[in-house]
């Protein structure tokens, strides 16, 4: 990404510099050449030197162009992700076994792919709580995506426990467990089995039904496959869309932590 961005920014900056230079240098007696006119190799080399000197004297031009290029690339990436999500919409709406909170007839659904060992997900949790409190008519779906499980087995342990609580106790107990895990502040290898059981007990859960683990593992594996289909590259991955009539204009994908304000805007856009 970095190696592609710098040449692109320089190219765009050089183009801007050349245009600015000629605009400033043009006079009635010596106007800019027509767009169709071509330059000799020697003229092109001279123009390049002039443009380079201009950039050295005006570094703000490169900064401005870099910002514009970043914004353009971000918009292109967002459009591409929206298109992929729309393609996988039917899979996203299959919620068997997936913990959800909010009315079944909601017009908007927010889906989060998360890992209990993910520090960014921990940062996202209070934002999500705030948005959920403000939007009781929106449905929220939580998909365990245990991308840290190979390094930290507690990632899978916590997800299994949460899914079991969802199955046995329902949405309120599940949300108490889900947010309780993040409130421990333990992630990136610091989450322990004791943490998981303490939070589960505080959420009102009884003993885990270990016979249900294969079912939960299957759901987690399905979430992993779905995340790949949707083009997500890490946690948290947040998708906000209308339940019906989703389009590229009313779907929002956040690849990373999103502020409550950003999420609220996306929810309102999806609800139109």
QUIQUI-V503511 format. One line per field, one symbol per residue. ss: DSSP state (a for helix, b for strand, c for the rest). burial: I if it has 16 or more other ideal C-beta (glycine too) atoms within 10 Angstrom, else O. Layout:
ss->???
burial->???
This chain:
ss->caaaaaaaaaaaaaaaaaaaaaaaacccccccccccccccaaaaaaaaaaaaaaaaacaaaaaaaaaaaaaaaaaaaaaaaaaaaaacaaaaccccccbbbccccccbbbbbbbccccaaaaaaaaaaaaaaaaccccbbbbbbcccccccccaaaaaaaaaaaaaaaacaaaaaaaaaaaaacccccccccaaaaaaaaaacccccccaaaaaaaaaaaaaaaaaaaacccccccbbbbbbcccccccccbbbbccccaaaaaaaaaaaac
burial->OOOOOOOOIIOIIIOIIOOOIOOOOOOOOOOOOOOOOOOOOOOOOOIOOOIOOIIOOIOOIIOOIIOOIOOOOOOOOIOOIIOOIOOIOOOIOOOOIIIIIIOOOIIIIIIIIIIIIIIOIIOIIOIIOOIIOOIOOIIIIIIIIIIIIOOIOIIIIIIIIIIIIIOIIOIOIIIIIIIIIIOIOIIOOOIOOOIIOOIIOOIOIOOIOOOOOOOIIOIIOIIIOIIOOIIIOOIIIIIIIIIOOIOOOIIIIIIOIIOOOIIIOIIOIIOO
